[in-house]
Structure formats: structure tokens, C-alpha cells
């Protein structure tokens, strides 16, 4: 069924306008509640050719692909974001209605496929009723039919009730798909429109009638549609909504009507629809009895999995496995990638004669590609676990268990896994914010994730603590160095929590929305779907964030290696080894030659910013290290090593450590004191020293504004705190 | 009586939802219209959120939000009897 076309599959993901979609190919939209297996069905229908783009104006992903019907006709299938209702308060929620109506920049669909969870029909029917009221060509895919138990809903009765075709399918098992495709094909020809009568109160109908006069003409082609849209306006448009592209006349008329009315309009609309569903629900079943079996089993499982003691114990275990894997299981793969790139660089260096071009190739380009690919193991692993957790239904339980804690940060339970992943690496963690539905929640989580102590900070901490703090013990048994390491983790966690609280109340305020968490029945996870998600996430990262990271690596290489006019073509340029770190990233842009770095643009920049760094206790050499660290934090160690003319410092920090200790000022006192070390530690804990993080945020927010803000607030805060610590420390005589 | 005040396992009926219009609209659209039977299935280990059974589907909301939902007791016979007599609507979880 699913086709693999090359023409469209090869095209880059569309961003913004849907204009390229205006082809002859009929457009089919998949609409449905969250957790109804919509995406699984989408994958079944489109096979391997899905593309990920964005909806215009909002950072909600738009998944589209083509599907071949029986008559060999190709249709374009778009998977709409899951929603419980068409009524909307925000631009994000508005996508569903705008897409099904073909308003704004959306191309009008030729068919909507409503995906329903057969085991939870009552709630699903609410959205189906809304769609049917709009009179759009509709097909119902009664999904998860395999879970509906011995008494599944009657397909014929649903067809009767809504006046549209209904097909029982199981997207997970792949049953009923060809019948669905056949029904879609017929529906595209017949263009049958649903008909149903809902008994709204007469006064409400009169209101709807009044409002219909203010609808744009193209939206009142039929009286039914005009009524449905008037009801939508009544339950969506408000003084303080965040909808976009609403006709001013319609907005004005709606607000006037709402103000004037003393009745509870929301209740009238919603209760009438549920009354309709309640009245007809018995007709949809063969017999009226027990609960579906699945729910029963899940309920029993939840008694253990959500138990105050056992539930938490299992939760901790599951999370430990996930995060342990991010830290250690990814390590061999990361080392392998690092090794491969060192091999590649050495190989190229041996083949080509020494030249700027060779250096560009080995130290700019190859390093850059390595810097991108090195994130893959952690991204793949994290999304492997996210896939399993989401699919099995446990992710909703994680949110349920952790909501109380995350709420105090102005976030909700779903932010837990991305936040914790930040301890390993901010890049996969930022990609993982995808699992949250609201743009505001995603943004807030993304903004604070890089404050978590990621593993790239470890080598820097190790160097600074080892070099500048005595290996003595407090109270005779607590090692100072170890304590300081623990303190850095605690410090960063506190800063993260405080920042989330402050940012959530200021910059990304957002409306308070009720937490609505559905605990779906436990299911066996689908490896196919999980693999597909891993693939999608990685390719999107490589394509969109990867290019930014590559460009930054090359730019940094230029910064730290030029000008080199005074340098004769050095015969033996050191290939700085990739520094193996706990999960470390591959070698970033490596400056060419130890002696040249001081004269490079980066070196000059280090001198130039020295006055600004002095109050923090840093000199220009640290400044150059900070510039190099922008490639990735641990590069600080190697860059500083190069400033001091010590190679391979990443592999063996001892020479560099001793060199830092020995460094003296003009007056003969040590240049680097423990106080300066503390200031530097704090700076590294908070400042945004990671271009890859910024690239990931740029990709996820589709703007330069948020990465710019992130860089400014993190680095600003780092400067402020380091400044305070250093100056106060000096006053106290340290 | 408020939904935030009932005991685990208790079945009640929604009377009225207060709060800002976006809150109540969202809750009603998920099936919590007045007259609907709701069972409090469990409270999360940290005391929040609470898991409800509404129209055969699990729905978790925070206590603060449950606090705007006014509910009334239903007698034992009413609680046993599934509201609209259909699969998935019974408050009985097969305990």
C-alpha cells in the first residue's frame, strides 16, 4: 500500500507556508485525540517517505507523506497534532481547525480521516461530532480495534450515526489498512458529507444564527457549516485568547454576544454534544456490559506501578537505566566516532602536503562533521528509551508521578525526562522536549536544560579543581576536591530550579492551563515505531542543527588559527587528539599550532576581552580558553593547553595542571588562586559555552531569537555571579 | 462538596465547574459535564495529581483543578448502575 516516491521524499522539509503542497495530489488529514495511534496509522499509510516540517507561525511539527491508494492514485497524508477538541485558545490549538477548514496558509483538505480509539469511544466521539458538524468529507478509522475486547463498537452503527464511512483498523498490527485505503478512495470520489442533528437549545441556535452573519463569506457555504463555526467562535474567541488570523468582525461580534449573554454558552454547546453521544452510545454496542479487558489489566498494573513505595522504586530503577545508558552505554559508540575522525584526519594529513587547505580539511571540516556526528549515540539512545516509554504508556505515568515536583518549577511532569537528560548532554535533552505538547512548556524547559551539569563540564571541573585546590580534607576526612565537585552539581541544580521559576514567571509566562494527563492502557511497545522515531529525530538533527554546528566549528578554527602570515608552512602540525571524556564530544576546531594561537584572531580577542574578564579574576589566556570552549566546554582544556604550548593535555591533564599552578603574575605571586578557580568554576557552570546547544535550540524554536536570548541570559548570569564571588572573595581577603 | 475532597474509590456526579472559562471549557470537553459520573481512582504518591475515571477513560488533573469541580454524592445503587448503559461508561473497574 505504502509507496516510496522519490520526487517528494527527496525534497527538504517544508517550513512555513504550505504553498508547495498545492499539487494535484489530494490532501488527506489525519485528525484525532492524543494517544489514539494516529502517528502509527500515519506510518502505516505513508511507509518510509514521511517528511517533517513545521506549521506556519508555530513550532509544531508537521508530518506529511504520500500514500498510494488501490487505484494507484497518490494522496498526500498529513498527521495533525492530537487534540481533544477543535475549540482553541492558542495559535497551537488553532492548527486543527485551520487545517481542516483550509484557512489561512493551509490548503483545504480533500478528506479528513478521523482516528478513534475503539476502546475509548465516548470521549473520542466528541471531536468526531465537531468534525461531522462542519460537514467536511470524513472517514472514521476505528483504531485499536484489537484492544476493544469481546464487545467492540459496531462499525455499521457508527456509520449510521455520523453518516460517514467507518473502518475498523489496528494500526499496530496492520489490520484493516487496505479496507481503510479503499474507503478513503471511495470517499474522495463520492465526497459524502456527514449529517447529524444535535439538539442545541433554541436560544443557542439563535445566537449562532446571529453570529453566522459575521463569518467570512467563504466559511458559510452551507447553513450547517456556518452554525458549526459560530459555535466554534463562541467557545474559542475571548478577550484574552491567543488565536491568530481571526476575522476582526467575527471577533467583535463574538465578544459582544458573549458579554451580552447571561447564559453559560460553553456549557450549552458542550453539554448538548455529550447528550447526543450519551443518547446514541448504547446503539453502538452489541451488548452493554463490562469494562474492556485491557483497562482492567492496566488498572491492576497501576496498583503496583503507581504505588507510593513500589511505584517509586520502579520509577527510580527505570530512570537509572535510562540515564546510566546515556552516560555509559553511549561511550563506546562515541569513542568509536571520535576514533574514526582522528583516523580520518591523520589519514588526510598524511596524504596531502601541508597547506591551509589541508588544515581547513582536517581541523575545520572533518572536526566539524565529527562534532555533529558525536551527538548521534546519545540522541539515538535517548529516543530509543523515549519511544519505548511513550509506546508502553509508562511515560504518562512518569509525568503523573513527577508532576508534583515539576509543577513547583512552573513546568509539568512531562518535563522530567528532558530535564534529567540534561545531566548527560543538553543536545539530546533539548530534542527530547518534543514530547511536551505546549510550546510554552517546551521553550521554558529548553531554556533551563543547559544549566544542568552536563558531562562536558566534568573535564573542565577536574582540571580547575585539580590545579587550584589543595588535596586536603575538611574535618580530617572529607576531601576538599570531591566536596567541591558535589557542590558544583548542587549549585547548578539550584540555579536551574531558580531560573525555571523566574523565567516561567517572566519571559515565557504563558497562560495557566489545566494539566490534563491521560494514562493510556499499557501496551507492548512497537520497535518499528521507535526505530522510525529514532531515525526521524537523528536526521532532523543532522540536517538542521548539524549545519549550524559545522559552520561554527569552521568559524572557530579560522578564529584560532589565523592570521598565520608570519608562520612558515610548518611541517609537523600537531593533530590534537580528541579528548576522551566521560561522554566527551569529538575534537572541536583545533587551533593549528601552539605558538600561533596567541597571535591568532582568537588570541587577539582574548587580549581584547581581558579588561572585561579581569574583575572575574581571569587573564587573557583563560579568555582564549573560553573562546575555544564555545565549540564544546571540554575544548577549554585543550585550548588552554595550546596557549601554554602543552599538547595532548586532554589525555593527560597533569602537565597543564602543574603549569597552571606555576603561572605567576609580574609581582611573583601565583596568577591563579583558589578564588579565581571558584570564579571560573561558577562561570563554567552557568555560561552558555556550547554552540551545539544553541544550534539545537535554533532548530527546535525555528528562530535565532531564543538561542540569542539563551546565550545572553546564561552568560550574563555567569558573569554576574563570577564577578560577585571574585570581588566579595577579594574583599574578604582570599 | 468538591472533587478534591472525595475519597479514593468514591463515585460522584459532577454538579458544576467553576474557575476561568478556559479551564472549565477544557474539562467539560473531556467529558466532565454536569451529570457525569466520576470515580476517584487514585491520588499520585506525592499527593498530586489525582486520577479520575470519566466515561471509561482515565483522566488525571491537579488537585487545584479538581477543587473547582463541585460534585454530589450518588447512592450505592446509582453508583453501581452505569450511567448511560454502555460499555466503557461503567464506573466499575472490575475490582
Contacts between the chains, C-beta under 8 A, distances in Angstrom:
chain1	res1	chain2	res2	distance
A	84	B	26	7.9
A	84	B	29	5.8
A	84	B	30	5.9
A	85	B	26	8.0
A	85	B	29	4.4
A	87	B	25	6.7
A	87	B	29	6.9
A	89	B	22	5.3
A	119	B	56	8.0
A	119	B	88	7.1
A	120	B	55	7.9
A	120	B	56	6.0
A	120	B	57	4.6
A	120	B	88	6.5
A	121	B	88	6.5
A	122	B	31	6.8
A	122	B	55	4.1
A	122	B	56	5.8
A	122	B	57	7.2
A	122	B	86	7.5
A	122	B	88	5.8
A	122	B	89	6.3
A	123	B	30	6.7
A	123	B	31	5.4
A	123	B	54	7.7
A	123	B	55	5.6
A	123	B	56	7.7
A	123	B	57	5.0
A	126	B	29	6.4
A	126	B	31	7.2
A	149	B	87	7.9
A	151	B	87	5.5
A	235	B	25	6.2
A	238	B	21	6.7
A	238	B	22	7.5
A	266	B	21	6.2
A	266	B	24	6.6
A	266	B	25	4.7
A	266	B	28	6.6
A	267	B	28	6.6
A	267	B	33	7.2
A	267	B	34	7.4
A	270	B	25	7.1
A	270	B	28	4.4
A	270	B	29	5.7
A	270	B	33	5.9
A	271	B	28	7.4
A	271	B	33	4.7
A	271	B	34	7.0
A	274	B	31	6.6
A	274	B	33	4.9
A	274	B	36	7.7
A	278	B	83	7.5
A	278	B	84	4.3
A	279	B	84	7.4
A	281	B	84	5.6
A	281	B	86	4.4
A	281	B	89	7.1
A	282	B	84	6.4
A	282	B	85	5.9
A	282	B	86	4.9
A	284	B	86	7.5
A	285	B	86	5.8
A	285	B	87	5.1
A	287	B	87	8.0
A	288	B	82	7.6
A	288	B	85	4.7
A	288	B	86	5.5
A	288	B	87	6.4
A	289	B	87	6.6
A	290	B	87	7.2
A	290	B	90	7.1
A	290	B	92	7.7
A	290	B	94	6.6
A	291	B	56	7.1
A	291	B	87	7.3
A	291	B	88	6.9
A	291	B	90	6.0
A	291	B	92	6.8
A	291	B	93	6.5
A	291	B	94	5.5
A	292	B	56	7.7
A	292	B	87	7.0
A	292	B	88	6.6
A	295	B	56	7.5
A	295	B	58	7.9
A	295	B	93	7.5
A	296	B	93	7.0
A	296	B	94	4.7
A	299	B	41	7.6
A	299	B	93	5.4
A	299	B	94	7.6
A	302	B	42	7.4
A	306	B	42	6.3
A	306	B	44	7.0
A	306	B	45	7.0
A	306	B	51	7.9
A	307	B	45	7.4
A	308	B	45	4.0
A	311	B	45	6.1
A	312	B	45	6.0
A	400	B	44	5.6
A	400	B	49	6.5
A	400	B	51	7.2
A	400	B	60	5.6
A	401	B	44	6.3
A	401	B	45	6.4
A	401	B	46	7.4
A	403	B	44	6.9
A	403	B	46	7.9
A	403	B	48	6.6
A	403	B	49	5.5
A	403	B	62	7.2
A	404	B	44	6.5
A	404	B	46	3.7
A	404	B	47	6.3
A	404	B	48	4.6
A	404	B	49	7.6
A	405	B	46	6.8
A	407	B	48	7.3
A	407	B	62	7.2
A	511	B	22	7.2
A	513	B	22	7.0
A	513	B	23	7.9
A	513	B	26	7.3
A	514	B	23	5.2
A	514	B	26	5.7
A	514	B	27	6.7
A	514	B	61	6.1
A	514	B	62	7.0
A	514	B	65	4.6
A	515	B	49	6.1
A	515	B	60	7.3
A	515	B	61	6.2
A	515	B	62	5.0
A	515	B	65	7.1
A	516	B	26	6.7
A	516	B	30	6.5
A	516	B	59	6.9
A	516	B	60	7.5
A	516	B	61	6.4
A	517	B	49	6.5
A	517	B	59	7.5
A	517	B	60	3.9
A	517	B	61	7.4
A	518	B	57	6.9
A	518	B	58	6.1
A	518	B	59	6.2
A	518	B	60	7.3
A	519	B	51	6.3
A	519	B	58	4.3
A	519	B	60	6.2
A	520	B	58	7.5
